[in-house]
């Protein structure tokens, strides 16, 4: 999920209306070469949710009984509590980090800006595995303290461990969103406030923070959606949220109707969250105080808080990056010493790259007509198709996977448990990232360029291929990189939909860690982090993240 500053819709630049106030709608009828692919994409996005609704509705009164039984309410409360804790904790980490690296004279602030964003490439299940391997009953710390007579460590499983893992590896979503907003804000209001004698803290509270609320809301939404859809960390840390219970119901019961009902409840929970955030965002906004070029703010001297601020940044990097990588390195060394084979790891890496690469290519091909329609031919049809394309934000991976398992087993025939069905699931889940990135690039292409090509005799489709597509290449590359990154890390869809015997880095990590074979899990986990860093670097150099890390 939603996979997002990384949020694709956050990357899109606002459209500037012509003189007279209102933005001009496309006067021409949308061409068939855009409408037909757009409709097919919308149908593909709706298919998993539609089939899930039909499956749950078929249970009749039993579905209502399952939805209202006490155990379901406990699962709902657990999931809401986890999302609330993680979102709050992420804000307490991300907002100070964003402010320190954009508004102050923090030593090495550009380095800290990069280091604090890197945990984005660490999947939560890898981070959860690292913390279990370090602080669990059979972990590194237990081995070190055993000779000293320490027989039991504080429990890492349950809500505390799940909240810790999800916070440390999802706060970058909020950090990048808030940091991008700070870089785009006019600093004159803050400087005027300090010039009138207000302290830095008072200025932040009364001037900066109100302007950051839209970005904070968008970033908090990303973190909350990530929590709702997370499966790996909550499963490894044995916390009963919706995703874990859905998977257990699917794996352990002959009748899978309860799993379908729970999956539909999770979708409704997610949609409710999106509606609430959308209404709150609709009431909030801020404007630059001048129309001139953006200028860099005068760095605020931290004074005696300079080194405590460095210590705060270092602590975050230590917990979110150094500890996991150190633990993985330790268990990798133990595995190599014990003769763990690496050959199978490279096979899993090849499978991961293949599936993620196919998904990235398919996603950008599907996203291009939707993005062009939404910008060049605005109207009810294009708006409906664009909203359908963003449906992936409301569909956790376990939900899409479960729906496609039900659909594929009954109607899929030869497609069931094939690479094609897995790639289709990836596209449904991560298409919003490609649409957002490409749409941002289409907005930057002047319509006059396309009109000039058509006036020279090119057809509409020829103009799209020869003129528009090359000009939106940065968005295509960024969108493909985002889809590749999130598909590499996707766990539940890969577990449920992968072909029989088809291992990926994500499934190898899951299989080994669920059986407490930490040494066996270390190599695929480290390789997964390394490969995930490549698309992040591409996004860093080509999209709004580059601006957010300046």
C-alpha positions in Angstrom: 0.0 0.0 0.0 0.0 2.3 -0.1 3.1 2.1 -1.0 3.3 7.6 -1.2 6.4 12.7 -0.1 6.5 8.9 -1.5 2.8 9.3 -2.0 2.3 9.7 -5.7 -0.7 11.9 -5.3 1.4 14.2 -3.2 3.9 14.6 -6.0 1.5 16.0 -8.5 1.8 19.7 -9.0 -1.3 21.9 -8.7 -2.9 22.9 -12.0 -2.8 26.6 -12.6 -6.2 27.9 -13.9 -6.2 30.4 -16.8 -7.3 34.0 -16.3 -10.8 34.1 -15.4 -10.5 31.8 -12.4 -11.7 28.3 -13.4 -9.5 25.7 -15.0 -10.4 24.9 -18.6 -11.9 21.5 -19.2 -10.9 19.6 -22.3 -13.3 20.5 -25.0 -12.6 17.5 -27.2 -14.2 14.1 -26.7 -11.7 11.7 -25.1 -10.2 9.5 -27.8 -10.9 5.7 -27.8 -7.2 4.9 -27.5 -7.3 6.4 -24.0 -10.8 5.6 -22.9 -10.7 1.8 -23.8 -7.5 1.1 -21.8 -8.7 3.4 -19.0 -12.0 1.5 -18.7 -10.1 -1.9 -18.7 -7.8 -0.6 -16.0 -10.8 0.5 -13.9 -12.5 -2.9 -14.3 -9.3 -4.6 -13.3 -9.0 -2.4 -10.1 -12.6 -3.1 -9.1 -12.5 -6.8 -9.8 -10.9 -8.0 -6.5 -13.1 -5.8 -4.3 -16.3 -6.7 -6.3 -15.7 -10.4 -6.0 -14.9 -10.1 -2.3 -18.2 -8.3 -1.8 -20.1 -11.0 -3.7 -18.3 -13.7 -1.7 -19.1 -12.1 1.7 -22.7 -11.2 0.7 -23.3 -14.9 -0.2 -22.9 -15.7 3.5 -26.1 -13.8 4.3 -27.0 -13.4 7.9 -23.9 -15.4 8.9 -21.7 -12.6 7.5 -23.5 -10.1 9.8 -23.0 -12.4 12.8 -19.3 -12.8 12.0 -18.9 -9.0 11.7 -20.5 -8.3 15.1 -19.2 -11.1 17.2 -17.0 -10.0 20.2 -13.8 -11.5 18.8 -14.2 -9.4 15.7 -14.6 -6.3 17.8 -11.4 -7.1 19.7 -9.5 -7.5 16.4 -10.9 -4.1 15.3 -9.8 -2.5 18.6 -6.4 -4.0 18.3 -5.9 -2.8 14.7 -7.2 0.7 15.6 -5.0 0.9 18.7 -1.9 -0.2 16.7 -2.5 2.3 13.9 -3.1 5.1 16.4 0.1 4.4 18.4 2.3 4.0 15.3 0.9 7.1 13.6 1.4 9.2 16.8 4.9 7.9 17.4 5.8 8.4 13.8 4.7 12.1 14.0 6.7 12.6 17.2 9.8 11.3 15.3 9.2 12.7 11.8 8.1 16.3 12.5 11.1 17.2 14.6 13.5 15.5 12.1 11.9 17.4 9.2 12.2 20.7 11.1 15.8 20.1 12.2 17.0 19.2 8.7 15.3 22.1 7.0 15.1 25.1 9.4 18.2 24.8 11.6 22.0 24.8 11.6 22.0 21.1 12.6 25.6 19.8 11.9 25.6 17.5 8.8 21.9 18.1 8.2 22.0 16.9 4.6 23.6 13.6 5.7 20.9 13.3 8.4 18.2 14.0 5.8 19.4 11.0 3.8 20.1 8.6 6.7 16.7 9.2 8.3 14.9 8.5 5.0 16.8 5.2 4.3 14.7 3.0 6.6 12.0 3.3 4.0 13.7 0.5 2.1 13.6 -1.9 5.1 10.4 -4.0 5.0 8.7 -4.1 8.3 8.9 -7.8 8.5 12.7 -7.6 8.0 12.8 -5.0 10.8 10.6 -7.1 12.9 12.8 -10.1 12.3 15.9 -8.1 13.2 14.4 -7.0 16.5 13.2 -10.5 17.4 16.6 -11.9 16.5 18.3 -9.2 18.7 15.9 -9.0 21.7 13.8 -12.2 21.5 14.1 -15.3 23.7 16.8 -16.8 21.4 18.3 -13.6 20.3 21.7 -11.9 20.4 21.1 -10.0 23.7 19.9 -13.2 25.4 23.0 -15.0 24.4 25.2 -12.2 25.7 23.4 -11.9 29.0 23.0 -15.6 29.7 26.6 -16.0 31.2 25.6 -13.2 33.6 22.7 -15.1 35.0 19.9 -13.2 33.1 17.4 -15.8 32.1 14.5 -13.7 30.8 14.3 -10.5 28.9 11.3 -8.2 28.7 8.7 -9.5 26.2 9.1 -8.1 22.7 6.1 -9.9 21.2 2.6 -8.4 21.1 1.6 -4.8 20.9 4.9 -3.2 22.1 7.1 -5.0 19.6 4.7 -4.6 16.7 4.3 -0.8 17.4 8.1 -0.4 17.7 8.8 -2.2 14.4 6.1 -0.4 12.4 7.0 3.0 13.8 10.7 2.7 13.0 10.2 1.5 9.5 7.1 3.6 8.5 7.9 7.1 9.9 9.9 8.0 6.7 6.5 8.3 4.9 5.5 11.1 7.2 9.0 12.5 7.3 9.3 13.0 3.6 5.9 14.5 3.3 6.4 17.0 6.0 10.0 17.8 4.9 8.8 18.5 1.4 6.1 20.8 2.7 8.7 22.7 4.8 11.0 23.1 1.8 8.1 24.5 -0.2 6.9 27.0 2.4 7.7 30.7 2.3 10.0 31.3 5.4 9.1 35.0 5.6 6.3 34.4 8.0 8.5 32.5 10.4 11.3 35.1 10.1 8.7 37.9 10.8 7.5 36.1 13.9 11.0 35.7 15.3 11.7 39.3 14.3 8.8 40.4 16.5 10.4 38.7 19.5 8.8 35.3 19.6 10.9 32.4 20.5 11.7 29.6 18.0 9.3 27.2 19.9 6.5 29.8 19.9 7.1 30.5 16.2 6.9 26.8 15.4 3.8 26.3 17.4 1.8 29.3 16.1 3.2 29.9 12.6 4.9 26.7 11.2 2.7 24.0 12.6 -0.6 25.4 11.3 0.9 25.5 7.8 2.2 21.9 8.1 -1.2 20.4 9.1 -2.2 19.4 5.5 1.2 17.7 4.9 1.1 16.1 8.4 -2.4 14.8 7.7 -1.3 13.3 4.3 1.8 11.7 5.9 -0.2 10.4 8.9 -2.7 8.8 6.5 0.1 7.0 4.7 1.5 5.7 8.0 -2.0 4.6 9.2 -2.7 2.9 5.8 0.6 1.1 6.0 -0.3 -0.1 9.5 -3.7 -1.4 8.5 -2.2 -3.3 5.5 0.9 -4.7 7.3 1.1 -8.4 7.6 4.7 -9.5 8.2 5.6 -7.5 11.3 2.4 -8.2 13.2 2.6 -11.9 12.3 6.2 -12.2 13.4 5.6 -10.3 16.6 2.3 -12.2 17.2 -0.1 -9.4 17.4 -3.7 -10.1 16.4 -4.6 -7.4 13.9 -6.9 -7.8 11.0 -4.3 -9.0 8.5 -2.8 -11.7 10.8 -6.3 -13.1 11.7 -7.4 -13.0 8.0 -4.3 -15.1 7.1 -4.8 -17.6 9.9 -8.5 -18.0 8.9 -7.5 -18.6 5.3 -4.8 -21.1 6.1 -6.4 -23.0 9.0 -10.1 -23.3 8.0 -11.8 -25.3 5.3 -14.6 -22.7 5.2 -13.0 -19.4 4.1 -16.1 -17.3 4.4 -14.9 -15.8 7.7 -11.7 -14.7 6.0 -13.7 -13.0 3.2 -15.9 -11.2 5.8 -12.9 -10.0 7.8 -11.2 -8.8 4.6 -14.2 -6.8 3.7 -14.4 -5.2 7.1 -10.7 -4.2 6.8 -11.5 -2.5 3.5 -14.4 -0.6 5.1 -12.1 0.4 7.9 -9.6 1.7 5.4 -12.2 3.5 3.3 -13.6 5.2 6.5 -10.1 6.4 7.3 -9.7 7.8 3.8 -13.0 9.6 4.0 -12.2 11.2 7.4 -8.7 12.3 6.2 -10.2 13.7 3.0 -12.8 15.8 4.9 -10.1 17.1 7.3 -7.8 17.9 4.4 -10.6 19.7 2.6 -10.9 22.2 5.4 -7.1 22.9 5.7 -4.7 24.6 3.4 -2.0 27.3 3.3 -0.7 29.7 0.8 2.6 31.3 0.1 2.8 34.9 1.1 4.5 35.9 -2.1 4.5 34.8 -5.7 8.2 35.1 -6.2 10.7 32.4 -6.5 11.2 30.2 -3.5 14.2 31.1 -1.3 16.0 29.2 1.3 15.3 30.1 4.9 17.9 31.5 7.2 19.1 28.6 9.3 18.0 29.0 13.0 20.9 28.7 15.4 20.2 25.8 17.8 22.7 27.0 20.4 22.9 24.7 23.4 20.3 22.4 21.7 22.7 21.7 18.9 24.2 18.5 20.2 21.0 17.1 21.8 19.5 17.5 18.3 22.4 15.5 16.8 21.9 12.9 19.5 18.2 12.7 18.6 18.9 12.1 14.9 21.6 9.6 15.8 19.3 7.7 18.1 16.7 7.4 15.3 19.3 6.2 12.8 20.7 3.8 15.3 17.3 2.2 16.0 15.9 2.2 12.5 19.1 1.4 10.5 22.2 0.5 12.5 20.6 -2.1 14.8 18.7 -4.0 12.0 21.7 -4.0 9.6 24.1 -5.1 12.5 21.8 -7.9 13.5 21.4 -9.1 10.0 25.1 -9.0 9.5 25.7 -11.0 12.7 23.2 -13.7 11.7 24.6 -13.8 8.1 28.1 -14.4 9.5 26.7 -17.2 11.7 24.9 -18.7 8.8 27.9 -18.7 6.5 30.0 -20.3 9.3 27.4 -23.0 9.6 27.4 -23.6 5.9 24.1 -22.0 4.9 23.9 -22.2 1.1 23.7 -18.9 -0.8 22.7 -20.4 -4.2 19.0 -20.5 -3.4 19.1 -16.9 -2.2 20.2 -15.7 -5.7 17.4 -17.8 -7.2 14.9 -16.0 -5.0 16.5 -12.7 -5.9 16.1 -13.4 -9.6 12.4 -14.3 -9.0 11.9 -11.1 -7.0 13.4 -8.9 -9.6 11.5 -10.6 -12.4 8.1 -10.3 -10.8 8.7 -6.8 -9.6 10.1 -5.7 -13.0 7.1 -7.1 -14.8 4.8 -5.4 -12.4 6.6 -2.1 -12.8 6.4 -2.3 -16.6 2.7 -3.3 -16.6 1.8 -0.6 -14.0 3.3 2.3 -16.0 1.6 1.0 -19.2 -1.7 0.9 -17.4 -1.1 4.3 -15.7 -0.2 6.3 -18.8 -3.7 6.5 -20.4 -5.3 7.1 -17.1 -2.9 9.9 -16.3 -3.3 11.6 -19.7 -7.0 11.3 -19.5 -7.2 12.9 -16.1 -5.1 15.9 -17.2 -6.0 16.5 -20.8 -9.7 15.4 -20.9 -11.1 16.4 -17.5 -14.7 15.4 -16.9 -16.9 12.9 -15.2 -15.6 9.9 -17.1 -11.9 10.7 -16.6 -12.5 11.5 -12.9 -14.2 8.2 -12.4 -11.4 6.3 -14.1 -8.8 8.1 -12.1 -10.5 7.4 -8.8 -10.8 3.7 -9.8 -7.1 3.7 -10.4 -6.5 5.0 -6.9 -8.6 2.2 -5.4 -5.3 0.3 -4.6 -4.8 2.8 -1.7 -7.9 1.3 0.1 -6.9 -2.4 -0.6 -4.4 -4.0 1.7 -2.3 -6.7 0.1 -3.9 -9.5 2.1 -7.3 -8.4 0.8 -6.4 -8.3 -2.9 -4.6 -11.6 -2.5 -7.5 -13.3 -0.8 -10.0 -12.0 -3.4 -7.8 -13.2 -6.3 -7.4 -16.6 -4.6 -11.2 -17.0 -4.5 -11.6 -15.7 -8.0 -8.7 -17.6 -9.5 -9.6 -20.9 -7.9 -13.2 -20.7 -9.3 -12.8 -18.9 -12.6 -9.1 -18.4 -13.3 -8.4 -21.8 -14.8 -4.8 -22.0 -16.0 -4.1 -18.5 -14.5 -4.5 -19.7 -10.9 -1.1 -19.8 -9.1 0.8 -18.4 -12.0 3.3 -15.5 -12.2 0.7 -13.6 -14.3 -1.8 -13.6 -11.5 0.8 -12.5 -9.0 1.9 -9.6 -11.3 -1.8 -8.6 -11.7 -2.1 -8.4 -8.0 1.0 -6.2 -7.8 -0.5 -3.9 -10.4 -3.8 -3.6 -8.6 -2.0 -2.8 -5.3 0.6 -0.3 -6.6 -0.9 1.3 -9.7 -1.7 4.5 -7.7 2.0 5.1 -7.3 2.6 5.0 -11.1 -0.5 7.1 -11.9 0.5 9.8 -9.4 4.1 10.0 -10.7 3.1 10.1 -14.4 0.3 12.5 -13.8 2.8 14.9 -12.2 4.9 14.8 -15.4 1.9 15.2 -17.7 1.0 18.4 -15.9 4.4 19.8 -16.7 4.0 19.2 -20.5 2.5 22.3 -22.2 -0.6 21.3 -24.3 0.7 23.5 -27.0 3.5 21.0 -27.7 0.9 18.3 -28.4 -1.3 20.6 -30.4 1.7 21.6 -32.6 2.4 17.9 -33.3 -1.2 17.3 -34.3 -1.2 20.4 -36.5 1.7 18.9 -38.4 -0.3 15.9 -39.3 0.3 13.5 -36.5 -2.6 11.5 -35.2 -3.7 11.7 -31.6 -2.2 8.3 -30.9 1.0 9.1 -32.8 1.3 12.3 -30.7 0.9 10.3 -27.5 3.7 7.9 -28.5 6.1 10.2 -30.2 5.7 13.5 -28.2 3.9 13.0 -24.9 5.5 9.7 -23.8 9.1 10.9 -24.2 8.3 14.2 -22.3 6.8 12.3 -19.4 9.7 9.9 -19.1 10.9 11.2 -15.7 7.4 10.4 -14.3 7.4 7.0 -16.0 10.8 6.1 -14.5 9.9 7.4 -11.1 6.5 5.5 -11.1 8.2 2.3 -12.3 10.8 2.6 -9.5 8.1 3.1 -6.9 6.2 0.1 -8.1 9.4 -2.0 -8.2 10.3 -1.0 -4.7 7.0 -1.8 -3.1 6.5 -5.0 -5.1 9.9 -6.2 -4.0 8.7 -5.8 -0.4 5.2 -7.2 -0.8 4.6 -10.3 1.4 1.0 -11.4 1.7 0.1 -11.3 -2.0 3.3 -13.1 -2.8 2.6 -15.8 -0.2 -0.9 -16.5 -1.3 -0.6 -16.0 -5.1 2.9 -17.1 -6.0 3.2 -20.2 -8.2 3.9 -23.4 -6.3 7.6 -23.6 -5.4 8.2 -20.0 -6.5 10.3 -18.4 -3.8 11.2 -14.7 -3.6 13.3 -12.9 -1.2 10.2 -11.8 0.8 8.9 -15.4 1.1 12.3 -16.7 2.0 12.6 -14.2 4.8 9.1 -15.1 6.0 9.6 -18.8 5.9 12.9 -18.8 7.7 11.9 -16.3 10.4 8.5 -17.9 11.1 10.5 -21.1 12.0 13.1 -19.1 14.0 15.9 -19.9 11.5 17.5 -16.5 11.9 20.8 -17.4 10.2 18.9 -18.7 7.1 16.8 -15.5 6.9 19.7 -13.0 7.1 21.1 -13.4 3.6 17.7 -12.9 1.8 16.9 -10.0 4.2 20.1 -8.1 3.5 19.8 -8.7 -0.2 16.2 -7.5 -0.2 17.3 -4.3 1.5 20.1 -3.8 -0.9 18.0 -4.3 -4.0 15.2 -2.1 -2.6 17.7 0.7 -2.2 18.2 1.0 -6.0 14.7 2.2 -6.9 14.8 4.5 -3.9 17.9 6.1 -5.3 16.1 6.5 -8.7 13.2 8.1 -7.0 15.5 10.4 -5.0 17.2 11.7 -8.1 14.0 12.1 -10.3 11.0 13.1 -8.1 9.9 15.2 -5.3 12.0 13.2 -2.8 15.0 14.8 -4.3 13.7 18.2 -3.3 12.7 16.9 0.1 16.3 15.7 0.7 18.1 18.9 -0.4 
